[in-house]
């Protein structure tokens, strides 16, 4: 297991690297909750993205990691990303009998914008969230 790495780069940007184990998805949610306590959608979104990284990329292989980054923008919107270690570029479509495959639809519904950058050797999924007025 790799040691926990966390960094506060400024008052409005944080990142942390997690090992690629399923139990680290819960830790990623706790990390986001600690920095964005008034933005409940952020915790759900990071859970979806971290789960995808662990289950569908080389992040879930022995020694794999993923990194979560949170940035609070000057206008109050939130930018988050999950960086994984790459893997396949095509995933199954959701069907009525398939348990998974709906997470990115949920992410799309809860964000202002989202996207993917990188390639099969390493990918970053990013989202922009509306400002929390709480």
Beta strands, then each sheet from edge to edge (+ up, - down):
strand 1: 5-10
strand 2: 13-19
strand 3: 65-72
strand 4: 78-83
strand 5: 113-119
strand 6: 122-129
sheet 1: 1+ 2- 3+ 4- 6+ 5-
end
